[in-house]
Amino acid sequence: MQVMQLLVEGRVQRVGYRHYIYTKACRSFLKGYVKNLDDGKVEILVIGEGEAIAEMIKHAKKGPTLSWVYNVQVFSVDESIKGEYEDFRIL
């Protein structure tokens, strides 16, 4: 299990981006959350197997039809937090 944080920049708020990520995460059995940030970015925390996280990064870079993503930063997060999440949520 890995824990990764993604910070997504672009036109990613008010375009269905969080719901898009939520759907992809649930289909891949990932845990964590997706939320809008005050600065216009979207934060994604994903907990899961490496292959599923790699797919999520691809989805984050693509986004739904109305979005426009120009940057996705990916950070490793301390794995000790993985027990705090039982599912994937939109915050």
PDB file of N, CA, C and O in Angstrom:
ATOM      1  N   MET A   1       0.841  -1.194   0.000  1.00  0.00           N
ATOM      2  CA  MET A   1       0.000   0.000   0.000  1.00  0.00           C
ATOM      3  C   MET A   1       0.874   1.241   0.000  1.00  0.00           C
ATOM      4  O   MET A   1       1.871   1.329   0.717  1.00  0.00           O
ATOM      5  N   GLN A   2       0.479   2.180  -0.810  1.00  0.00           N
ATOM      6  CA  GLN A   2       1.171   3.468  -0.875  1.00  0.00           C
ATOM      7  C   GLN A   2       0.184   4.576  -0.529  1.00  0.00           C
ATOM      8  O   GLN A   2      -1.029   4.405  -0.644  1.00  0.00           O
ATOM      9  N   VAL A   3       0.722   5.707  -0.108  1.00  0.00           N
ATOM     10  CA  VAL A   3      -0.083   6.896   0.160  1.00  0.00           C
ATOM     11  C   VAL A   3       0.532   8.043  -0.625  1.00  0.00           C
ATOM     12  O   VAL A   3       1.710   8.360  -0.458  1.00  0.00           O
ATOM     13  N   MET A   4      -0.272   8.663  -1.484  1.00  0.00           N
ATOM     14  CA  MET A   4       0.213   9.757  -2.318  1.00  0.00           C
ATOM     15  C   MET A   4      -0.748  10.938  -2.249  1.00  0.00           C
ATOM     16  O   MET A   4      -1.964  10.770  -2.151  1.00  0.00           O
ATOM     17  N   GLN A   5      -0.176  12.132  -2.301  1.00  0.00           N
ATOM     18  CA  GLN A   5      -0.963  13.360  -2.358  1.00  0.00           C
ATOM     19  C   GLN A   5      -0.738  13.975  -3.729  1.00  0.00           C
ATOM     20  O   GLN A   5       0.400  14.065  -4.190  1.00  0.00           O
ATOM     21  N   LEU A   6      -1.805  14.395  -4.380  1.00  0.00           N
ATOM     22  CA  LEU A   6      -1.725  15.063  -5.669  1.00  0.00           C
ATOM     23  C   LEU A   6      -2.298  16.457  -5.517  1.00  0.00           C
ATOM     24  O   LEU A   6      -3.359  16.634  -4.918  1.00  0.00           O
ATOM     25  N   LEU A   7      -1.605  17.442  -6.052  1.00  0.00           N
ATOM     26  CA  LEU A   7      -2.123  18.805  -6.128  1.00  0.00           C
ATOM     27  C   LEU A   7      -2.307  19.123  -7.605  1.00  0.00           C
ATOM     28  O   LEU A   7      -1.353  19.099  -8.383  1.00  0.00           O
ATOM     29  N   VAL A   8      -3.544  19.422  -7.978  1.00  0.00           N
ATOM     30  CA  VAL A   8      -3.909  19.577  -9.378  1.00  0.00           C
ATOM     31  C   VAL A   8      -4.229  21.038  -9.660  1.00  0.00           C
ATOM     32  O   VAL A   8      -5.029  21.659  -8.961  1.00  0.00           O
ATOM     33  N   GLU A   9      -3.589  21.579 -10.702  1.00  0.00           N
ATOM     34  CA  GLU A   9      -3.805  22.974 -11.089  1.00  0.00           C
ATOM     35  C   GLU A   9      -4.421  23.035 -12.470  1.00  0.00           C
ATOM     36  O   GLU A   9      -4.159  22.181 -13.317  1.00  0.00           O
ATOM     37  N   GLY A  10      -5.239  24.049 -12.693  1.00  0.00           N
ATOM     38  CA  GLY A  10      -5.892  24.266 -13.975  1.00  0.00           C
ATOM     39  C   GLY A  10      -7.332  24.674 -13.735  1.00  0.00           C
ATOM     40  O   GLY A  10      -7.675  25.205 -12.678  1.00  0.00           O
ATOM     41  N   ARG A  11      -8.166  24.420 -14.724  1.00  0.00           N
ATOM     42  CA  ARG A  11      -9.603  24.664 -14.540  1.00  0.00           C
ATOM     43  C   ARG A  11     -10.179  23.361 -13.991  1.00  0.00           C
ATOM     44  O   ARG A  11     -10.635  22.500 -14.743  1.00  0.00           O
ATOM     45  N   VAL A  12     -10.149  23.235 -12.675  1.00  0.00           N
ATOM     46  CA  VAL A  12     -10.514  21.979 -12.019  1.00  0.00           C
ATOM     47  C   VAL A  12     -11.599  22.158 -10.953  1.00  0.00           C
ATOM     48  O   VAL A  12     -11.938  21.205 -10.250  1.00  0.00           O
ATOM     49  N   GLN A  13     -12.133  23.348 -10.831  1.00  0.00           N
ATOM     50  CA  GLN A  13     -13.247  23.571  -9.914  1.00  0.00           C
ATOM     51  C   GLN A  13     -14.459  24.006 -10.718  1.00  0.00           C
ATOM     52  O   GLN A  13     -14.345  24.755 -11.688  1.00  0.00           O
ATOM     53  N   ARG A  14     -15.626  23.520 -10.297  1.00  0.00           N
ATOM     54  CA  ARG A  14     -16.914  23.814 -10.952  1.00  0.00           C
ATOM     55  C   ARG A  14     -17.012  23.203 -12.351  1.00  0.00           C
ATOM     56  O   ARG A  14     -17.711  23.732 -13.215  1.00  0.00           O
ATOM     57  N   VAL A  15     -16.317  22.097 -12.568  1.00  0.00           N
ATOM     58  CA  VAL A  15     -16.382  21.404 -13.859  1.00  0.00           C
ATOM     59  C   VAL A  15     -16.619  19.904 -13.679  1.00  0.00           C
ATOM     60  O   VAL A  15     -16.473  19.140 -14.634  1.00  0.00           O
ATOM     61  N   GLY A  16     -16.982  19.474 -12.467  1.00  0.00           N
ATOM     62  CA  GLY A  16     -17.223  18.065 -12.193  1.00  0.00           C
ATOM     63  C   GLY A  16     -15.966  17.263 -11.920  1.00  0.00           C
ATOM     64  O   GLY A  16     -15.984  16.033 -11.959  1.00  0.00           O
ATOM     65  N   TYR A  17     -14.866  17.967 -11.641  1.00  0.00           N
ATOM     66  CA  TYR A  17     -13.585  17.287 -11.451  1.00  0.00           C
ATOM     67  C   TYR A  17     -13.591  16.367 -10.224  1.00  0.00           C
ATOM     68  O   TYR A  17     -13.137  15.226 -10.308  1.00  0.00           O
ATOM     69  N   ARG A  18     -14.096  16.846  -9.102  1.00  0.00           N
ATOM     70  CA  ARG A  18     -14.097  16.018  -7.885  1.00  0.00           C
ATOM     71  C   ARG A  18     -14.940  14.758  -8.068  1.00  0.00           C
ATOM     72  O   ARG A  18     -14.535  13.675  -7.644  1.00  0.00           O
ATOM     73  N   HIS A  19     -16.091  14.889  -8.685  1.00  0.00           N
ATOM     74  CA  HIS A  19     -16.939  13.719  -8.922  1.00  0.00           C
ATOM     75  C   HIS A  19     -16.241  12.729  -9.868  1.00  0.00           C
ATOM     76  O   HIS A  19     -16.308  11.517  -9.665  1.00  0.00           O
ATOM     77  N   TYR A  20     -15.586  13.246 -10.881  1.00  0.00           N
ATOM     78  CA  TYR A  20     -14.825  12.411 -11.822  1.00  0.00           C
ATOM     79  C   TYR A  20     -13.760  11.597 -11.076  1.00  0.00           C
ATOM     80  O   TYR A  20     -13.638  10.388 -11.275  1.00  0.00           O
ATOM     81  N   ILE A  21     -12.998  12.274 -10.220  1.00  0.00           N
ATOM     82  CA  ILE A  21     -11.948  11.594  -9.450  1.00  0.00           C
ATOM     83  C   ILE A  21     -12.558  10.590  -8.480  1.00  0.00           C
ATOM     84  O   ILE A  21     -12.045   9.482  -8.323  1.00  0.00           O
ATOM     85  N   TYR A  22     -13.644  10.973  -7.834  1.00  0.00           N
ATOM     86  CA  TYR A  22     -14.336  10.083  -6.896  1.00  0.00           C
ATOM     87  C   TYR A  22     -14.751   8.784  -7.594  1.00  0.00           C
ATOM     88  O   TYR A  22     -14.529   7.693  -7.068  1.00  0.00           O
ATOM     89  N   THR A  23     -15.345   8.907  -8.765  1.00  0.00           N
ATOM     90  CA  THR A  23     -15.797   7.730  -9.517  1.00  0.00           C
ATOM     91  C   THR A  23     -14.626   6.825  -9.879  1.00  0.00           C
ATOM     92  O   THR A  23     -14.705   5.607  -9.718  1.00  0.00           O
ATOM     93  N   LYS A  24     -13.536   7.421 -10.370  1.00  0.00           N
ATOM     94  CA  LYS A  24     -12.352   6.637 -10.743  1.00  0.00           C
ATOM     95  C   LYS A  24     -11.739   5.962  -9.521  1.00  0.00           C
ATOM     96  O   LYS A  24     -11.316   4.808  -9.597  1.00  0.00           O
ATOM     97  N   ALA A  25     -11.688   6.662  -8.408  1.00  0.00           N
ATOM     98  CA  ALA A  25     -11.099   6.108  -7.183  1.00  0.00           C
ATOM     99  C   ALA A  25     -11.922   4.932  -6.660  1.00  0.00           C
ATOM    100  O   ALA A  25     -11.367   3.907  -6.263  1.00  0.00           O
ATOM    101  N   CYS A  26     -13.232   5.082  -6.660  1.00  0.00           N
ATOM    102  CA  CYS A  26     -14.095   4.004  -6.163  1.00  0.00           C
ATOM    103  C   CYS A  26     -13.990   2.763  -7.043  1.00  0.00           C
ATOM    104  O   CYS A  26     -13.986   1.640  -6.537  1.00  0.00           O
ATOM    105  N   ARG A  27     -13.905   2.957  -8.343  1.00  0.00           N
ATOM    106  CA  ARG A  27     -13.761   1.817  -9.258  1.00  0.00           C
ATOM    107  C   ARG A  27     -12.439   1.084  -9.058  1.00  0.00           C
ATOM    108  O   ARG A  27     -12.341  -0.112  -9.332  1.00  0.00           O
ATOM    109  N   SER A  28     -11.429   1.797  -8.582  1.00  0.00           N
ATOM    110  CA  SER A  28     -10.108   1.195  -8.368  1.00  0.00           C
ATOM    111  C   SER A  28      -9.893   0.768  -6.911  1.00  0.00           C
ATOM    112  O   SER A  28      -8.797   0.348  -6.539  1.00  0.00           O
ATOM    113  N   PHE A  29     -10.938   0.877  -6.095  1.00  0.00           N
ATOM    114  CA  PHE A  29     -10.880   0.494  -4.678  1.00  0.00           C
ATOM    115  C   PHE A  29      -9.811   1.265  -3.907  1.00  0.00           C
ATOM    116  O   PHE A  29      -9.159   0.723  -3.015  1.00  0.00           O
ATOM    117  N   LEU A  30      -9.642   2.540  -4.264  1.00  0.00           N
ATOM    118  CA  LEU A  30      -8.708   3.404  -3.553  1.00  0.00           C
ATOM    119  C   LEU A  30      -9.407   4.024  -2.346  1.00  0.00           C
ATOM    120  O   LEU A  30     -10.632   4.145  -2.324  1.00  0.00           O
ATOM    121  N   LYS A  31      -8.640   4.404  -1.367  1.00  0.00           N
ATOM    122  CA  LYS A  31      -9.141   5.119  -0.197  1.00  0.00           C
ATOM    123  C   LYS A  31      -8.555   6.528  -0.227  1.00  0.00           C
ATOM    124  O   LYS A  31      -7.569   6.787  -0.917  1.00  0.00           O
ATOM    125  N   GLY A  32      -9.175   7.436   0.530  1.00  0.00           N
ATOM    126  CA  GLY A  32      -8.656   8.798   0.617  1.00  0.00           C
ATOM    127  C   GLY A  32      -9.744   9.821   0.397  1.00  0.00           C
ATOM    128  O   GLY A  32     -10.885   9.635   0.819  1.00  0.00           O
ATOM    129  N   TYR A  33      -9.378  10.923  -0.279  1.00  0.00           N
ATOM    130  CA  TYR A  33     -10.341  11.998  -0.518  1.00  0.00           C
ATOM    131  C   TYR A  33      -9.912  12.875  -1.678  1.00  0.00           C
ATOM    132  O   TYR A  33      -8.770  12.824  -2.136  1.00  0.00           O
ATOM    133  N   VAL A  34     -10.854  13.679  -2.141  1.00  0.00           N
ATOM    134  CA  VAL A  34     -10.594  14.739  -3.105  1.00  0.00           C
ATOM    135  C   VAL A  34     -11.309  15.975  -2.577  1.00  0.00           C
ATOM    136  O   VAL A  34     -12.450  15.894  -2.123  1.00  0.00           O
ATOM    137  N   LYS A  35     -10.629  17.128  -2.637  1.00  0.00           N
ATOM    138  CA  LYS A  35     -11.268  18.353  -2.152  1.00  0.00           C
ATOM    139  C   LYS A  35     -10.737  19.565  -2.903  1.00  0.00           C
ATOM    140  O   LYS A  35      -9.599  19.583  -3.374  1.00  0.00           O
ATOM    141  N   ASN A  36     -11.598  20.585  -3.001  1.00  0.00           N
ATOM    142  CA  ASN A  36     -11.200  21.872  -3.563  1.00  0.00           C
ATOM    143  C   ASN A  36     -10.388  22.635  -2.530  1.00  0.00           C
ATOM    144  O   ASN A  36     -10.669  22.569  -1.333  1.00  0.00           O
ATOM    145  N   LEU A  37      -9.387  23.353  -2.996  1.00  0.00           N
ATOM    146  CA  LEU A  37      -8.611  24.233  -2.133  1.00  0.00           C
ATOM    147  C   LEU A  37      -8.977  25.682  -2.427  1.00  0.00           C
ATOM    148  O   LEU A  37      -9.459  25.999  -3.514  1.00  0.00           O
ATOM    149  N   ASP A  38      -8.749  26.550  -1.461  1.00  0.00           N
ATOM    150  CA  ASP A  38      -9.104  27.966  -1.603  1.00  0.00           C
ATOM    151  C   ASP A  38      -8.356  28.665  -2.732  1.00  0.00           C
ATOM    152  O   ASP A  38      -8.830  29.675  -3.252  1.00  0.00           O
ATOM    153  N   ASP A  39      -7.190  28.139  -3.120  1.00  0.00           N
ATOM    154  CA  ASP A  39      -6.391  28.789  -4.164  1.00  0.00           C
ATOM    155  C   ASP A  39      -6.759  28.324  -5.570  1.00  0.00           C
ATOM    156  O   ASP A  39      -6.069  28.667  -6.530  1.00  0.00           O
ATOM    157  N   GLY A  40      -7.845  27.542  -5.709  1.00  0.00           N
ATOM    158  CA  GLY A  40      -8.302  27.092  -7.023  1.00  0.00           C
ATOM    159  C   GLY A  40      -7.784  25.720  -7.427  1.00  0.00           C
ATOM    160  O   GLY A  40      -8.201  25.180  -8.452  1.00  0.00           O
ATOM    161  N   LYS A  41      -6.890  25.153  -6.644  1.00  0.00           N
ATOM    162  CA  LYS A  41      -6.366  23.818  -6.926  1.00  0.00           C
ATOM    163  C   LYS A  41      -7.309  22.768  -6.337  1.00  0.00           C
ATOM    164  O   LYS A  41      -8.224  23.080  -5.574  1.00  0.00           O
ATOM    165  N   VAL A  42      -7.057  21.519  -6.716  1.00  0.00           N
ATOM    166  CA  VAL A  42      -7.744  20.388  -6.121  1.00  0.00           C
ATOM    167  C   VAL A  42      -6.684  19.503  -5.480  1.00  0.00           C
ATOM    168  O   VAL A  42      -5.639  19.242  -6.074  1.00  0.00           O
ATOM    169  N   GLU A  43      -6.961  19.047  -4.268  1.00  0.00           N
ATOM    170  CA  GLU A  43      -6.070  18.136  -3.560  1.00  0.00           C
ATOM    171  C   GLU A  43      -6.686  16.746  -3.571  1.00  0.00           C
ATOM    172  O   GLU A  43      -7.875  16.579  -3.301  1.00  0.00           O
ATOM    173  N   ILE A  44      -5.863  15.749  -3.888  1.00  0.00           N
ATOM    174  CA  ILE A  44      -6.299  14.356  -3.880  1.00  0.00           C
ATOM    175  C   ILE A  44      -5.341  13.584  -2.984  1.00  0.00           C
ATOM    176  O   ILE A  44      -4.123  13.686  -3.133  1.00  0.00           O
ATOM    177  N   LEU A  45      -5.888  12.821  -2.063  1.00  0.00           N
ATOM    178  CA  LEU A  45      -5.090  11.905  -1.253  1.00  0.00           C
ATOM    179  C   LEU A  45      -5.544  10.504  -1.627  1.00  0.00           C
ATOM    180  O   LEU A  45      -6.722  10.174  -1.488  1.00  0.00           O
ATOM    181  N   VAL A  46      -4.617   9.675  -2.102  1.00  0.00           N
ATOM    182  CA  VAL A  46      -4.971   8.318  -2.506  1.00  0.00           C
ATOM    183  C   VAL A  46      -4.142   7.299  -1.753  1.00  0.00           C
ATOM    184  O   VAL A  46      -2.936   7.460  -1.565  1.00  0.00           O
ATOM    185  N   ILE A  47      -4.821   6.246  -1.328  1.00  0.00           N
ATOM    186  CA  ILE A  47      -4.191   5.151  -0.607  1.00  0.00           C
ATOM    187  C   ILE A  47      -4.554   3.873  -1.349  1.00  0.00           C
ATOM    188  O   ILE A  47      -5.733   3.568  -1.530  1.00  0.00           O
ATOM    189  N   GLY A  48      -3.542   3.127  -1.777  1.00  0.00           N
ATOM    190  CA  GLY A  48      -3.825   1.895  -2.497  1.00  0.00           C
ATOM    191  C   GLY A  48      -2.564   1.273  -3.050  1.00  0.00           C
ATOM    192  O   GLY A  48      -1.450   1.641  -2.678  1.00  0.00           O
ATOM    193  N   GLU A  49      -2.758   0.325  -3.942  1.00  0.00           N
ATOM    194  CA  GLU A  49      -1.648  -0.359  -4.588  1.00  0.00           C
ATOM    195  C   GLU A  49      -1.036   0.546  -5.655  1.00  0.00           C
ATOM    196  O   GLU A  49      -1.712   1.404  -6.224  1.00  0.00           O
ATOM    197  N   GLY A  50       0.246   0.340  -5.914  1.00  0.00           N
ATOM    198  CA  GLY A  50       0.984   1.194  -6.838  1.00  0.00           C
ATOM    199  C   GLY A  50       0.370   1.329  -8.210  1.00  0.00           C
ATOM    200  O   GLY A  50       0.332   2.427  -8.764  1.00  0.00           O
ATOM    201  N   GLU A  51      -0.116   0.226  -8.775  1.00  0.00           N
ATOM    202  CA  GLU A  51      -0.702   0.257 -10.110  1.00  0.00           C
ATOM    203  C   GLU A  51      -1.975   1.102 -10.147  1.00  0.00           C
ATOM    204  O   GLU A  51      -2.194   1.863 -11.089  1.00  0.00           O
ATOM    205  N   ALA A  52      -2.813   0.965  -9.116  1.00  0.00           N
ATOM    206  CA  ALA A  52      -4.049   1.740  -9.038  1.00  0.00           C
ATOM    207  C   ALA A  52      -3.749   3.226  -8.851  1.00  0.00           C
ATOM    208  O   ALA A  52      -4.448   4.078  -9.399  1.00  0.00           O
ATOM    209  N   ILE A  53      -2.718   3.531  -8.084  1.00  0.00           N
ATOM    210  CA  ILE A  53      -2.340   4.939  -7.887  1.00  0.00           C
ATOM    211  C   ILE A  53      -1.790   5.518  -9.182  1.00  0.00           C
ATOM    212  O   ILE A  53      -2.077   6.668  -9.514  1.00  0.00           O
ATOM    213  N   ALA A  54      -1.013   4.749  -9.909  1.00  0.00           N
ATOM    214  CA  ALA A  54      -0.488   5.212 -11.201  1.00  0.00           C
ATOM    215  C   ALA A  54      -1.636   5.539 -12.159  1.00  0.00           C
ATOM    216  O   ALA A  54      -1.579   6.530 -12.886  1.00  0.00           O
ATOM    217  N   GLU A  55      -2.666   4.709 -12.157  1.00  0.00           N
ATOM    218  CA  GLU A  55      -3.846   4.979 -12.989  1.00  0.00           C
ATOM    219  C   GLU A  55      -4.545   6.252 -12.536  1.00  0.00           C
ATOM    220  O   GLU A  55      -4.993   7.044 -13.364  1.00  0.00           O
ATOM    221  N   MET A  56      -4.641   6.453 -11.208  1.00  0.00           N
ATOM    222  CA  MET A  56      -5.288   7.661 -10.692  1.00  0.00           C
ATOM    223  C   MET A  56      -4.531   8.911 -11.127  1.00  0.00           C
ATOM    224  O   MET A  56      -5.144   9.928 -11.450  1.00  0.00           O
ATOM    225  N   ILE A  57      -3.212   8.840 -11.137  1.00  0.00           N
ATOM    226  CA  ILE A  57      -2.411   9.987 -11.589  1.00  0.00           C
ATOM    227  C   ILE A  57      -2.732  10.303 -13.045  1.00  0.00           C
ATOM    228  O   ILE A  57      -2.839  11.473 -13.414  1.00  0.00           O
ATOM    229  N   LYS A  58      -2.884   9.279 -13.869  1.00  0.00           N
ATOM    230  CA  LYS A  58      -3.269   9.499 -15.275  1.00  0.00           C
ATOM    231  C   LYS A  58      -4.639  10.162 -15.364  1.00  0.00           C
ATOM    232  O   LYS A  58      -4.832  11.095 -16.143  1.00  0.00           O
ATOM    233  N   HIS A  59      -5.592   9.681 -14.564  1.00  0.00           N
ATOM    234  CA  HIS A  59      -6.933  10.273 -14.560  1.00  0.00           C
ATOM    235  C   HIS A  59      -6.885  11.728 -14.079  1.00  0.00           C
ATOM    236  O   HIS A  59      -7.579  12.590 -14.619  1.00  0.00           O
ATOM    237  N   ALA A  60      -6.058  11.991 -13.060  1.00  0.00           N
ATOM    238  CA  ALA A  60      -5.934  13.356 -12.536  1.00  0.00           C
ATOM    239  C   ALA A  60      -5.396  14.304 -13.604  1.00  0.00           C
ATOM    240  O   ALA A  60      -5.818  15.457 -13.680  1.00  0.00           O
ATOM    241  N   LYS A  61      -4.472  13.825 -14.422  1.00  0.00           N
ATOM    242  CA  LYS A  61      -3.897  14.655 -15.481  1.00  0.00           C
ATOM    243  C   LYS A  61      -4.884  14.901 -16.612  1.00  0.00           C
ATOM    244  O   LYS A  61      -4.823  15.932 -17.283  1.00  0.00           O
ATOM    245  N   LYS A  62      -5.790  13.957 -16.825  1.00  0.00           N
ATOM    246  CA  LYS A  62      -6.776  14.091 -17.897  1.00  0.00           C
ATOM    247  C   LYS A  62      -7.979  14.909 -17.451  1.00  0.00           C
ATOM    248  O   LYS A  62      -8.322  15.910 -18.080  1.00  0.00           O
ATOM    249  N   GLY A  63      -8.620  14.484 -16.367  1.00  0.00           N
ATOM    250  CA  GLY A  63      -9.807  15.169 -15.868  1.00  0.00           C
ATOM    251  C   GLY A  63     -11.014  14.948 -16.754  1.00  0.00           C
ATOM    252  O   GLY A  63     -10.904  14.343 -17.820  1.00  0.00           O
ATOM    253  N   PRO A  64     -12.180  15.439 -16.317  1.00  0.00           N
ATOM    254  CA  PRO A  64     -13.402  15.313 -17.115  1.00  0.00           C
ATOM    255  C   PRO A  64     -13.380  16.277 -18.305  1.00  0.00           C
ATOM    256  O   PRO A  64     -12.486  17.113 -18.431  1.00  0.00           O
ATOM    257  N   THR A  65     -14.355  16.142 -19.145  1.00  0.00           N
ATOM    258  CA  THR A  65     -14.413  16.892 -20.406  1.00  0.00           C
ATOM    259  C   THR A  65     -14.263  18.405 -20.238  1.00  0.00           C
ATOM    260  O   THR A  65     -13.546  19.032 -21.018  1.00  0.00           O
ATOM    261  N   LEU A  66     -14.907  18.996 -19.261  1.00  0.00           N
ATOM    262  CA  LEU A  66     -14.903  20.454 -19.114  1.00  0.00           C
ATOM    263  C   LEU A  66     -13.671  20.998 -18.386  1.00  0.00           C
ATOM    264  O   LEU A  66     -13.473  22.211 -18.323  1.00  0.00           O
ATOM    265  N   SER A  67     -12.852  20.114 -17.844  1.00  0.00           N
ATOM    266  CA  SER A  67     -11.676  20.580 -17.106  1.00  0.00           C
ATOM    267  C   SER A  67     -10.503  20.824 -18.054  1.00  0.00           C
ATOM    268  O   SER A  67     -10.505  20.412 -19.214  1.00  0.00           O
ATOM    269  N   TRP A  68      -9.514  21.506 -17.513  1.00  0.00           N
ATOM    270  CA  TRP A  68      -8.261  21.734 -18.223  1.00  0.00           C
ATOM    271  C   TRP A  68      -7.156  21.688 -17.176  1.00  0.00           C
ATOM    272  O   TRP A  68      -7.033  22.599 -16.358  1.00  0.00           O
ATOM    273  N   VAL A  69      -6.360  20.638 -17.201  1.00  0.00           N
ATOM    274  CA  VAL A  69      -5.313  20.424 -16.205  1.00  0.00           C
ATOM    275  C   VAL A  69      -3.977  20.812 -16.812  1.00  0.00           C
ATOM    276  O   VAL A  69      -3.618  20.320 -17.882  1.00  0.00           O
ATOM    277  N   TYR A  70      -3.231  21.694 -16.142  1.00  0.00           N
ATOM    278  CA  TYR A  70      -1.910  22.032 -16.652  1.00  0.00           C
ATOM    279  C   TYR A  70      -0.771  21.613 -15.741  1.00  0.00           C
ATOM    280  O   TYR A  70       0.392  21.707 -16.133  1.00  0.00           O
ATOM    281  N   ASN A  71      -1.077  21.152 -14.529  1.00  0.00           N
ATOM    282  CA  ASN A  71      -0.001  20.686 -13.648  1.00  0.00           C
ATOM    283  C   ASN A  71      -0.564  19.757 -12.578  1.00  0.00           C
ATOM    284  O   ASN A  71      -1.596  20.040 -11.970  1.00  0.00           O
ATOM    285  N   VAL A  72       0.129  18.650 -12.360  1.00  0.00           N
ATOM    286  CA  VAL A  72      -0.199  17.734 -11.265  1.00  0.00           C
ATOM    287  C   VAL A  72       1.098  17.453 -10.513  1.00  0.00           C
ATOM    288  O   VAL A  72       2.025  16.852 -11.057  1.00  0.00           O
ATOM    289  N   GLN A  73       1.152  17.892  -9.268  1.00  0.00           N
ATOM    290  CA  GLN A  73       2.306  17.600  -8.413  1.00  0.00           C
ATOM    291  C   GLN A  73       1.964  16.367  -7.586  1.00  0.00           C
ATOM    292  O   GLN A  73       0.856  16.244  -7.062  1.00  0.00           O
ATOM    293  N   VAL A  74       2.925  15.460  -7.475  1.00  0.00           N
ATOM    294  CA  VAL A  74       2.705  14.207  -6.758  1.00  0.00           C
ATOM    295  C   VAL A  74       3.722  14.111  -5.620  1.00  0.00           C
ATOM    296  O   VAL A  74       4.924  14.271  -5.830  1.00  0.00           O
ATOM    297  N   PHE A  75       3.218  13.847  -4.411  1.00  0.00           N
ATOM    298  CA  PHE A  75       4.063  13.752  -3.230  1.00  0.00           C
ATOM    299  C   PHE A  75       3.780  12.444  -2.495  1.00  0.00           C
ATOM    300  O   PHE A  75       2.633  12.009  -2.403  1.00  0.00           O
ATOM    301  N   SER A  76       4.834  11.826  -1.975  1.00  0.00           N
ATOM    302  CA  SER A  76       4.660  10.681  -1.083  1.00  0.00           C
ATOM    303  C   SER A  76       4.251  11.198   0.281  1.00  0.00           C
ATOM    304  O   SER A  76       4.716  12.249   0.721  1.00  0.00           O
ATOM    305  N   VAL A  77       3.378  10.455   0.950  1.00  0.00           N
ATOM    306  CA  VAL A  77       2.887  10.829   2.270  1.00  0.00           C
ATOM    307  C   VAL A  77       3.219   9.691   3.228  1.00  0.00           C
ATOM    308  O   VAL A  77       3.263   8.527   2.832  1.00  0.00           O
ATOM    309  N   ASP A  78       3.446  10.031   4.462  1.00  0.00           N
ATOM    310  CA  ASP A  78       3.743   9.031   5.492  1.00  0.00           C
ATOM    311  C   ASP A  78       2.636   7.976   5.522  1.00  0.00           C
ATOM    312  O   ASP A  78       1.461   8.302   5.687  1.00  0.00           O
ATOM    313  N   GLU A  79       3.015   6.736   5.364  1.00  0.00           N
ATOM    314  CA  GLU A  79       2.052   5.643   5.296  1.00  0.00           C
ATOM    315  C   GLU A  79       1.307   5.391   6.603  1.00  0.00           C
ATOM    316  O   GLU A  79       0.338   4.631   6.621  1.00  0.00           O
ATOM    317  N   SER A  80       1.734   6.003   7.672  1.00  0.00           N
ATOM    318  CA  SER A  80       1.063   5.781   8.957  1.00  0.00           C
ATOM    319  C   SER A  80      -0.375   6.304   8.959  1.00  0.00           C
ATOM    320  O   SER A  80      -1.161   5.909   9.819  1.00  0.00           O
ATOM    321  N   ILE A  81      -0.740   7.184   8.018  1.00  0.00           N
ATOM    322  CA  ILE A  81      -2.104   7.724   7.992  1.00  0.00           C
ATOM    323  C   ILE A  81      -3.095   6.817   7.276  1.00  0.00           C
ATOM    324  O   ILE A  81      -4.300   7.070   7.314  1.00  0.00           O
ATOM    325  N   LYS A  82      -2.602   5.757   6.619  1.00  0.00           N
ATOM    326  CA  LYS A  82      -3.504   4.944   5.803  1.00  0.00           C
ATOM    327  C   LYS A  82      -4.632   4.297   6.595  1.00  0.00           C
ATOM    328  O   LYS A  82      -5.688   4.012   6.030  1.00  0.00           O
ATOM    329  N   GLY A  83      -4.442   4.062   7.865  1.00  0.00           N
ATOM    330  CA  GLY A  83      -5.490   3.484   8.692  1.00  0.00           C
ATOM    331  C   GLY A  83      -6.630   4.432   9.003  1.00  0.00           C
ATOM    332  O   GLY A  83      -7.675   4.003   9.492  1.00  0.00           O
ATOM    333  N   GLU A  84      -6.446   5.721   8.726  1.00  0.00           N
ATOM    334  CA  GLU A  84      -7.466   6.728   9.021  1.00  0.00           C
ATOM    335  C   GLU A  84      -8.600   6.745   8.004  1.00  0.00           C
ATOM    336  O   GLU A  84      -9.631   7.373   8.245  1.00  0.00           O
ATOM    337  N   TYR A  85      -8.430   6.069   6.875  1.00  0.00           N
ATOM    338  CA  TYR A  85      -9.400   6.142   5.781  1.00  0.00           C
ATOM    339  C   TYR A  85      -9.933   4.756   5.460  1.00  0.00           C
ATOM    340  O   TYR A  85      -9.173   3.811   5.250  1.00  0.00           O
ATOM    341  N   GLU A  86     -11.266   4.654   5.427  1.00  0.00           N
ATOM    342  CA  GLU A  86     -11.911   3.379   5.116  1.00  0.00           C
ATOM    343  C   GLU A  86     -12.484   3.345   3.712  1.00  0.00           C
ATOM    344  O   GLU A  86     -12.788   2.271   3.192  1.00  0.00           O
ATOM    345  N   ASP A  87     -12.636   4.509   3.092  1.00  0.00           N
ATOM    346  CA  ASP A  87     -13.198   4.598   1.760  1.00  0.00           C
ATOM    347  C   ASP A  87     -12.664   5.850   1.078  1.00  0.00           C
ATOM    348  O   ASP A  87     -11.720   6.468   1.571  1.00  0.00           O
ATOM    349  N   PHE A  88     -13.258   6.231  -0.051  1.00  0.00           N
ATOM    350  CA  PHE A  88     -12.854   7.449  -0.753  1.00  0.00           C
ATOM    351  C   PHE A  88     -14.017   8.435  -0.671  1.00  0.00           C
ATOM    352  O   PHE A  88     -15.173   8.060  -0.864  1.00  0.00           O
ATOM    353  N   ARG A  89     -13.704   9.688  -0.386  1.00  0.00           N
ATOM    354  CA  ARG A  89     -14.743  10.693  -0.169  1.00  0.00           C
ATOM    355  C   ARG A  89     -14.456  11.986  -0.919  1.00  0.00           C
ATOM    356  O   ARG A  89     -13.313  12.312  -1.239  1.00  0.00           O
ATOM    357  N   ILE A  90     -15.531  12.704  -1.184  1.00  0.00           N
ATOM    358  CA  ILE A  90     -15.435  14.077  -1.661  1.00  0.00           C
ATOM    359  C   ILE A  90     -15.582  14.978  -0.448  1.00  0.00           C
ATOM    360  O   ILE A  90     -16.592  14.905   0.253  1.00  0.00           O
ATOM    361  N   LEU A  91     -14.609  15.814  -0.191  1.00  0.00           N
ATOM    362  CA  LEU A  91     -14.666  16.738   0.951  1.00  0.00           C
ATOM    363  C   LEU A  91     -15.013  18.139   0.474  1.00  0.00           C
ATOM    364  O   LEU A  91     -15.108  19.061   1.284  1.00  0.00           O
TER     365      LEU A  91
END
